[in-house]
Amino acid sequence: MNPYILAILLFGLGLGTTITFASSHWLLAWMGLEMNTLAIIPLMAQHHHPRAVEATTKYFLIQAAAAATLLFASITNAWLTGQWEIQQITHPLPTTMITLALALKIGLAPLHAWLPEVLQGTGTLLQALILSTWQKLAPSPLNSSNPAFKTQTPFIILGLGIHRLLEAEVDKRKHNSVKFVAYSSIAHMGWMILILQFSPSITLLTLMTYLIMTSSTFLVFKLNKSTNINTLATSWAKAPALTALTPLILLSLGGLPPLTGFMPKWLILQELTKQGLAPTATLAALSALLSLYFYLRLSYAMTLTISPNNLLGTTPWRLPSTQLTFPLATSTTLTICLLPLTPAISALLTP
């Protein structure tokens, strides 16, 4: 792709997110989301491969449907209440429609079926990283302003349960690691919405840790040039130090102490208990335990087994890497080592 066109698309991607962040009017927020979507579409379709084109088409149709629903809901709210302000959503009809539109846009269960397929079909791991991280940012302030997300905890808990059942499908589909991270993304979105009604600051913390851990995971895949677990199992011959650290990244993504991923789950369960929702906290903790099994299985397949050298998975040559490793080193350090800072972070989050 021409570097000038690439710069324009990346600028549009950032501008759309910024407009949505700064908007207090539904029409302006919708415009920012549309700019964001239209900027990512050419980036996804630049590799003229049938799977990439299929994933781009799916993503465009899903985002267009979500954006149309969001626009229709905001117009309906203006018609019923005379208000275009984001904070002035009071009627149940536009509130429900906006909830469904935002859930579809970020891949929140149970409207998440498109996300694993789209991520698996992207042309490069960098595109999958952008879809899993940057594209989650723009709808986040709209979620925090939506009163429905603050009253529909059973809906989100149901979504968490459905996602956990679907996560087992990863083992049946050629052990695709990108699809694995997609289901992890669905889970973290559920955790964020779960605590949103009680503590938006913890939701922000969960989002930031999710972005760091997901970035580390995709950068590891990118450095090893692997999209399935069989290829990851042979990475010890190419980058032995990174292979030793990768299970820690995966277990942090699953929320195992003493790693960074345990911090947001710990604070969420603590806040739910304070609010008198011990059964909800117990259900969320049990679902996290089930999810941790899959992370352990992936870690075991990577580091404690030797993959057979067949046509699908051969030991790669150990050649010097030309990729930038500073982002990977930074995100990996943050993914593993932030838990001791929990008291300081909690003090900053306390109003």
C-alpha positions in Angstrom: 0.0 0.0 0.0 1.2 3.5 -0.8 2.7 5.1 2.3 0.7 8.3 1.8 -2.6 6.4 1.6 -1.6 4.3 4.6 -0.9 7.6 6.6 -4.3 9.0 5.6 -6.1 5.8 6.7 -4.3 5.7 10.0 -5.0 9.4 10.5 -8.7 8.7 9.8 -8.6 5.8 12.3 -7.3 8.0 15.0 -9.5 10.9 14.1 -12.7 8.8 14.2 -11.9 7.5 17.6 -11.0 11.0 18.9 -14.3 12.5 17.6 -16.3 9.8 19.3 -14.3 10.4 22.5 -15.0 14.1 22.4 -18.6 14.0 21.3 -21.7 14.7 23.5 -24.1 14.6 20.5 -25.3 11.2 19.1 -24.9 12.3 15.5 -21.3 13.3 16.1 -20.5 10.1 17.9 -22.1 8.1 15.0 -19.9 10.1 12.6 -16.8 9.2 14.5 -17.7 5.5 14.5 -18.3 5.6 10.8 -15.0 7.3 10.1 -13.3 4.6 12.2 -15.0 1.8 10.3 -14.3 3.3 6.8 -10.6 3.8 7.7 -10.1 0.2 8.8 -11.8 -1.4 5.8 -9.1 -0.7 3.2 -6.4 -1.8 5.7 -8.2 -5.2 6.0 -8.7 -5.7 2.3 -5.3 -4.7 1.1 -4.2 -8.3 0.9 -6.2 -9.7 -2.0 -6.8 -13.1 -0.5 -10.3 -14.7 -0.5 -10.3 -15.1 3.3 -9.2 -11.5 3.9 -11.9 -10.2 1.5 -14.5 -12.4 3.2 -13.5 -11.2 6.6 -13.6 -7.6 5.4 -17.0 -8.0 3.9 -18.3 -9.6 7.1 -16.8 -6.8 9.2 -18.3 -4.1 7.0 -21.8 -5.6 7.1 -21.8 -6.1 10.9 -20.5 -2.6 11.5 -22.9 -1.1 9.0 -25.8 -2.9 10.7 -24.7 -1.7 14.2 -24.1 1.9 13.0 -27.5 2.0 11.2 -29.2 0.7 14.4 -27.3 3.3 16.5 -28.4 6.1 14.2 -32.0 4.9 14.1 -32.0 4.7 17.9 -30.6 8.2 18.3 -33.2 9.6 15.8 -36.0 7.7 17.7 -34.8 9.2 21.0 -34.7 12.7 19.5 -38.3 12.1 18.1 -39.6 10.8 21.5 -37.8 13.1 23.9 -36.4 16.0 21.8 -32.9 15.3 23.0 -29.7 14.5 21.0 -27.4 14.5 24.0 -25.7 11.2 24.7 -26.5 11.5 28.4 -30.2 12.1 27.8 -31.3 8.6 26.9 -34.4 8.0 29.0 -36.9 6.2 26.8 -36.7 2.3 27.0 -37.0 1.8 23.2 -33.9 3.8 22.0 -32.0 2.6 25.1 -32.6 -1.1 24.1 -31.7 -0.4 20.5 -28.5 1.4 21.5 -27.5 -1.4 23.8 -27.9 -4.0 21.0 -26.0 -1.8 18.5 -23.0 -1.2 20.9 -22.9 -4.9 21.9 -22.8 -5.9 18.2 -20.2 -3.3 17.5 -17.7 -4.4 20.1 -18.5 -8.1 19.9 -20.1 -8.5 23.3 -21.8 -11.8 24.0 -24.3 -13.0 22.9 -23.8 -10.8 19.8 -20.3 -12.0 19.3 -20.4 -14.7 16.7 -18.8 -12.6 14.0 -15.7 -11.6 15.9 -13.7 -15.0 15.9 -14.4 -15.5 12.2 -13.4 -12.0 11.2 -10.2 -12.1 13.3 -9.3 -15.5 11.9 -9.7 -14.2 8.3 -7.7 -11.0 8.6 -4.7 -10.8 6.3 -2.1 -10.1 8.9 -1.7 -10.4 12.7 -1.2 -6.6 12.9 -4.7 -6.1 11.5 -6.1 -8.6 14.0 -4.3 -6.6 16.8 -6.0 -3.4 15.6 -9.4 -5.0 15.5 -8.9 -6.5 19.0 -7.6 -3.3 20.7 -8.0 0.0 18.9 -11.5 -0.7 17.6 -12.7 -1.3 21.1 -11.8 2.2 22.2 -14.4 4.3 20.4 -17.5 2.6 21.7 -16.2 2.5 25.3 -17.4 6.0 26.3 -20.7 5.3 24.7 -21.1 2.2 26.8 -20.3 4.1 30.0 -23.0 6.7 29.1 -25.7 4.1 28.3 -28.0 3.5 31.2 -28.9 0.0 29.9 -25.4 -1.3 30.6 -25.9 -0.3 34.2 -29.1 -2.2 34.7 -28.7 -5.4 32.7 -26.2 -7.5 34.7 -28.1 -10.8 34.2 -27.9 -10.2 30.4 -24.1 -9.9 30.6 -23.7 -12.9 32.9 -25.6 -14.9 30.4 -23.3 -13.7 27.7 -20.3 -14.7 29.8 -21.7 -18.2 30.2 -22.4 -18.6 26.5 -18.9 -17.4 25.6 -17.3 -19.9 28.0 -19.2 -22.7 26.3 -18.2 -21.5 22.9 -14.6 -21.2 23.9 -14.4 -25.0 23.9 -14.9 -24.8 20.1 -11.3 -23.5 19.8 -10.0 -27.0 20.5 -12.1 -28.4 17.6 -11.0 -26.0 15.0 -7.4 -26.7 14.2 -6.1 -25.0 17.3 -6.2 -21.5 15.8 -4.5 -19.1 18.2 -6.1 -16.0 16.7 -9.6 -17.3 17.3 -8.5 -18.2 20.8 -7.6 -14.6 21.4 -10.9 -13.5 19.9 -12.8 -15.6 22.5 -10.6 -14.0 25.2 -11.6 -10.6 23.9 -15.3 -11.5 24.3 -14.6 -12.6 27.8 -12.9 -9.4 28.8 -15.7 -7.3 27.3 -18.1 -9.2 29.5 -16.0 -8.5 32.6 -15.9 -4.8 31.8 -19.6 -4.5 31.3 -20.2 -6.5 34.4 -18.6 -3.9 36.7 -19.5 -0.8 34.7 -22.6 -0.1 36.7 -20.7 0.0 40.0 -17.2 1.4 39.2 -16.4 2.9 35.8 -12.9 3.5 37.0 -12.3 -0.3 37.4 -13.9 -0.7 33.9 -11.2 1.6 32.6 -8.5 -0.3 34.4 -9.8 -3.6 33.0 -9.8 -2.1 29.5 -6.2 -0.8 29.8 -4.9 -4.1 31.1 -6.8 -6.0 28.3 -5.2 -3.8 25.7 -1.7 -4.4 27.1 -2.1 -8.2 27.5 -3.7 -8.6 24.0 -1.0 -6.5 22.4 1.7 -8.7 24.0 -0.1 -11.9 22.8 -0.4 -10.7 19.2 3.1 -9.4 19.1 4.4 -12.8 20.2 2.4 -14.4 17.4 3.7 -11.8 15.0 7.4 -12.4 16.0 7.0 -16.1 15.6 4.9 -15.7 12.4 2.4 -18.3 13.8 -1.4 -18.4 13.8 -1.9 -21.9 15.2 -0.7 -23.8 18.3 1.3 -26.3 16.3 3.5 -23.6 15.0 3.8 -22.0 18.4 5.0 -25.4 19.8 8.1 -25.2 17.5 9.0 -21.6 18.5 11.5 -22.8 21.1 14.0 -23.4 18.3 13.6 -19.8 17.0 13.2 -17.7 20.2 13.7 -19.8 23.3 13.6 -16.9 25.8 10.3 -15.6 24.3 8.9 -19.1 24.3 9.6 -19.3 28.0 7.8 -16.0 28.7 4.8 -16.7 26.4 3.1 -19.0 29.0 3.3 -16.1 31.5 1.6 -13.8 29.0 -1.2 -16.3 28.4 -1.7 -17.1 32.1 -1.8 -13.3 32.7 -4.5 -13.1 30.1 -6.4 -15.8 32.0 -6.1 -13.9 35.3 -3.7 -16.1 37.2 -1.9 -14.5 40.2 0.8 -13.2 40.6 0.5 -11.7 37.1 -1.0 -8.5 35.9 -4.2 -10.0 34.6 -5.2 -11.0 38.1 -5.5 -7.4 39.2 -8.7 -6.3 37.3 -10.5 -9.6 38.1 -9.5 -9.3 41.7 -10.8 -5.7 42.0 -14.0 -6.6 40.1 -14.8 -9.5 42.4 -14.0 -7.4 45.4 -16.4 -4.6 44.2 -19.2 -7.1 43.4 -18.9 -8.6 46.9 -19.0 -5.1 48.4 -22.3 -4.5 46.5 -23.8 -7.6 48.0 -23.6 -9.6 44.7 -21.7 -12.6 46.1 -23.5 -15.1 43.8 -22.6 -13.0 40.7 -19.0 -12.8 41.9 -18.9 -16.6 42.4 -20.3 -17.2 39.0 -17.8 -14.9 37.4 -14.9 -16.5 39.3 -16.0 -20.0 38.3 -16.2 -18.9 34.6 -12.7 -17.4 34.9 -11.5 -20.7 36.3 -13.0 -22.6 33.4 -11.3 -20.2 31.0 -8.0 -20.6 32.7 -8.1 -24.3 31.8 -7.8 -23.4 28.1 -4.9 -21.0 28.7 -3.1 -23.7 30.7 -3.7 -26.1 27.9 -2.3 -23.7 25.3 0.7 -23.1 27.6 1.3 -26.8 28.0 1.1 -27.4 24.2 3.7 -24.6 23.7 6.3 -25.3 26.3 6.0 -28.8 27.7 5.5 -30.8 24.4 7.5 -31.1 21.2 5.4 -30.9 18.1 6.0 -33.6 15.5 7.9 -32.3 12.4 5.3 -32.9 9.7 4.2 -30.9 6.7 2.0 -28.6 8.8 4.5 -27.9 11.6 8.3 -28.0 10.9 11.0 -26.6 13.2 11.8 -23.1 11.9 15.2 -21.8 11.2 16.7 -19.7 14.0 17.5 -16.6 12.0 18.0 -13.0 13.4 14.6 -11.2 13.5 14.3 -7.9 11.7 11.1 -6.9 13.6 11.0 -4.2 16.3 11.1 -5.9 19.6 10.8 -2.8 21.9 7.0 -2.8 21.8 6.9 -6.5 22.6 9.5 -6.1 25.5 7.5 -3.2 27.0 4.1 -4.8 26.7 5.4 -8.1 28.0 7.0 -6.5 31.1 3.7 -4.7 31.8 1.7 -7.9 31.3 3.7 -9.8 33.8 4.9 -7.3 36.5 2.1 -4.8 37.3 0.3 -6.7 40.1 2.5 -5.3 43.0 1.3 -1.8 42.0 -2.3 -2.7 42.7 -2.5 -0.6 46.0 -1.2 2.4 44.2 -3.5 1.9 41.2 -6.5 1.4 43.6 -5.6 4.7 45.4 -5.6 6.5 42.0 -9.0 5.0 41.1 -10.6 5.9 44.4 -12.5 9.1 44.0 
